[in-house]
């Protein structure tokens, strides 16, 4: 029978016949951390080192010649009791609950906001100018815009969207804003704006033909590239911008084609929209934000928050949607759109992060609020 020490039964036995009154004693003998031994005993029922297996053991109920393989009666050690409980839980069968299908909230509808901006369709990006990170020309622009509208339709249908707010936020063309555009662009501003309006009209038609929307709203905001003036003019900037003319042409063409689209083309730098679920959104291009650091989204956070607070005192908006910075991101009070042109020499020179060409998209439920935010990739 197992011997006693100081009137107490030995609690740990080795397969070599050794006995230990506590885990601390064993740990000191074999020079192993006590917690390591304890963890193994709890999870596995034994600890093995140098060919010797150590187990919890109640010595008075087994013979000293026990080889450690037979079923032992273990001492009432708290750690071993914890091990037994864990094993009991592990062996317990799973209980399968019955889930009942949850019906849709009464009166709930879904609407999506799809952003479209910064296509710069006639601008050229040669791979050599960006170390192979991107290539862009008019043919690639057409393919990326086509892919955008196809992917957008897929999202609308998969997300079961009832209404769509399509916000074109400007810089569809690059125009002759900088001298290098006059030297490198593939088309003049007038030629480019004609191509751009055809592409957008085709995309809007594709949405109408391949979805079952109850409502379709188009918002047209002018950017800073399409202007015909040297500096941005605020009071009449819309009149001095190729994109405002483009939006008017698209509206007339959609009406002639009897497409079920409502238009909001503001004579202002921003559009204000109130929704049926008591939300208010502001749409702008983004040139209103000053102090954007090196142009990255991280650099615009402070300025964006300041502008949001300033507009908030007047308009009490829930979120601002903008483009201009070519970098997809979403924060509580704003959503910044990406670009279709993608990485160019300007981005490389200013240390901007590389991003795959993409546009932002967000879905709201009129009862639950914001459901999801995602990127719609264009390449």
Residue pairs with C-beta under 8 A, 6 or more apart in sequence:
1 59
1 60
1 62
1 63
1 64
2 9
2 10
2 13
2 19
2 57
2 58
2 59
2 60
2 62
2 64
3 10
3 19
3 59
3 64
4 10
4 59
4 60
5 19
5 21
6 21
8 21
9 58
9 59
9 60
9 75
10 19
10 20
10 21
10 57
10 59
11 20
11 21
11 22
11 23
11 56
11 57
11 58
11 75
11 77
12 19
12 20
12 21
12 22
12 23
12 25
12 26
12 54
12 55
12 56
12 57
13 19
13 20
13 54
13 55
13 57
13 59
13 66
13 68
13 72
14 20
14 52
14 53
14 54
14 68
15 52
15 53
15 54
15 67
15 68
16 52
17 64
17 65
18 29
18 52
19 57
19 59
20 26
20 29
20 54
23 34
23 37
23 38
23 41
23 79
24 34
26 34
26 37
26 54
27 33
27 34
27 37
30 49
30 50
32 49
36 47
37 47
37 54
38 79
40 46
40 47
40 48
41 47
41 54
41 55
41 56
41 79
41 80
41 83
42 79
42 80
42 82
42 83
42 86
43 83
43 86
45 55
45 56
45 83
45 87
46 53
46 54
46 55
46 68
47 53
47 54
48 54
53 68
55 68
55 72
55 74
56 72
56 74
56 75
56 77
56 79
56 80
57 66
57 72
57 73
57 74
57 75
58 72
58 73
58 74
58 75
58 76
61 73
62 70
62 72
62 73
66 72
74 80
105 365
105 367
105 368
107 366
107 367
108 365
108 366
108 367
108 368
109 162
109 163
109 214
109 276
109 365
109 366
110 159
110 160
110 161
110 162
110 163
110 363
110 364
110 365
110 366
110 371
111 161
111 162
111 163
111 164
111 165
111 215
111 275
111 363
111 364
111 366
112 155
112 156
112 159
112 161
112 163
112 164
112 165
112 361
112 362
112 363
112 364
113 165
113 167
113 281
113 321
113 335
113 361
113 362
113 364
114 152
114 164
114 165
114 166
114 167
114 359
114 361
114 376
115 167
115 169
115 321
115 323
115 335
115 337
115 359
115 360
115 361
116 148
116 166
116 167
116 168
116 169
116 200
116 337
116 359
117 168
117 169
117 170
117 171
117 172
117 223
117 285
117 323
117 324
117 337
117 339
117 359
118 169
118 170
118 171
118 223
118 323
118 324
118 326
118 337
118 338
118 339
118 340
118 341
119 141
119 144
119 145
119 171
119 172
119 173
119 196
119 339
119 340
119 341
120 136
120 141
120 171
120 172
120 173
120 174
120 225
120 339
120 340
120 341
121 138
121 141
121 142
121 145
121 172
121 173
121 174
121 192
121 195
121 196
121 199
121 340
122 138
122 141
122 173
122 174
122 185
122 186
122 187
122 191
122 192
122 195
123 136
123 174
123 181
123 184
123 185
123 186
123 341
123 344
124 136
124 137
124 184
124 185
124 186
125 134
125 135
125 136
125 137
125 341
125 342
125 343
125 344
125 345
126 135
127 133
127 134
127 135
129 344
129 345
129 348
130 343
130 344
130 345
130 347
130 348
131 348
133 343
133 348
133 354
134 342
134 343
134 344
136 341
136 342
136 344
137 186
138 186
138 187
138 195
141 340
141 341
142 199
143 379
144 340
144 357
144 378
144 379
145 199
145 203
145 340
145 378
146 203
147 377
147 378
147 379
148 203
148 340
148 359
148 376
148 378
149 202
149 203
149 206
149 207
150 206
151 376
151 377
151 378
152 207
152 361
152 376
153 206
153 207
153 210
153 211
155 161
155 361
155 374
155 376
156 164
156 207
156 211
156 213
157 210
157 211
159 363
159 371
159 372
161 211
161 213
161 363
162 213
162 214
162 215
163 213
163 214
163 215
163 216
163 217
164 207
164 211
164 213
164 215
164 216
164 217
165 217
165 219
165 273
166 204
166 207
166 216
166 217
166 218
166 219
167 219
167 221
167 271
167 283
167 321
168 200
168 218
168 219
168 220
168 221
168 247
169 221
169 223
169 283
169 284
169 285
169 286
169 321
169 322
169 323
169 324
169 337
170 221
170 222
170 223
170 224
170 225
170 226
170 243
170 285
170 323
170 324
171 223
171 224
171 225
171 226
171 285
171 323
171 324
172 193
172 196
172 200
172 223
172 226
172 243
172 246
173 189
173 192
173 193
173 196
173 225
173 226
173 242
173 243
174 181
174 185
174 192
174 225
175 181
175 189
175 192
175 225
175 226
175 227
175 242
176 182
176 185
176 188
176 189
177 224
177 225
177 227
185 192
187 195
189 226
189 242
190 242
193 226
193 242
193 243
193 245
193 246
196 246
197 246
197 249
197 250
197 253
200 246
200 250
201 250
201 253
201 254
204 218
204 250
204 254
204 259
204 261
205 257
205 259
207 213
207 216
208 216
208 259
208 260
208 261
213 260
215 262
216 259
216 260
216 261
216 262
217 261
217 262
217 263
217 264
217 273
218 250
218 251
218 254
218 261
218 262
218 263
218 264
219 264
219 265
219 271
219 273
219 283
220 243
220 244
220 246
220 247
220 250
220 263
220 264
220 265
220 266
221 266
221 269
221 270
221 271
221 283
221 284
221 285
222 237
222 238
222 241
222 243
222 244
222 247
222 269
222 285
223 241
223 243
223 285
223 287
223 323
223 324
224 232
224 285
224 287
224 324
226 241
226 242
226 243
226 244
226 246
227 233
227 237
227 240
227 241
227 242
228 240
228 241
228 242
229 237
229 240
232 287
233 240
234 269
237 269
238 244
238 266
238 267
238 268
238 269
239 267
244 265
247 263
247 265
248 265
251 263
251 265
254 261
254 263
264 271
264 273
269 284
269 285
269 288
270 282
270 283
270 284
270 288
271 282
271 283
271 284
272 280
272 281
272 282
272 315
272 317
273 280
273 281
273 282
273 283
274 280
275 281
275 364
275 366
276 366
277 364
277 366
277 367
277 369
279 318
279 319
279 364
280 315
280 316
280 317
280 318
281 317
281 318
281 319
281 320
281 321
282 311
282 315
282 317
282 319
282 320
282 321
283 320
283 321
283 322
284 320
284 321
284 322
285 322
285 323
285 324
286 322
286 323
286 324
286 325
286 336
287 324
288 307
289 300
289 303
289 304
289 307
289 322
289 324
290 303
291 302
291 303
292 299
292 300
292 303
292 325
293 299
293 300
294 350
294 351
294 352
295 325
295 347
295 350
295 352
296 325
296 327
296 351
296 352
296 353
297 325
297 327
297 329
297 336
300 325
300 336
301 331
304 320
304 331
304 333
304 334
304 336
305 333
307 320
308 317
308 320
308 333
308 334
311 317
311 320
318 333
319 332
319 333
319 334
319 335
320 333
320 334
320 335
321 334
321 335
321 337
321 360
322 334
322 335
322 336
322 337
323 336
323 337
323 339
325 336
326 338
326 339
326 341
326 342
326 347
326 352
326 355
327 336
327 338
327 339
327 352
327 353
327 355
328 336
328 337
328 338
328 355
328 358
328 359
328 360
328 375
329 335
329 336
330 336
330 360
330 362
330 373
335 360
335 362
335 373
336 360
337 359
337 360
338 355
338 357
338 358
338 359
338 360
338 375
339 355
339 357
340 357
340 359
340 378
341 357
342 355
342 356
342 357
342 379
343 352
343 354
343 355
346 352
347 354
356 377
356 379
357 377
357 378
357 379
358 375
358 376
358 377
358 378
359 375
359 376
359 378
360 373
360 374
360 375
360 376
361 373
361 374
361 375
361 376
362 370
362 372
362 373
362 374
363 370
363 371
363 372
363 373
364 370
364 371
365 371
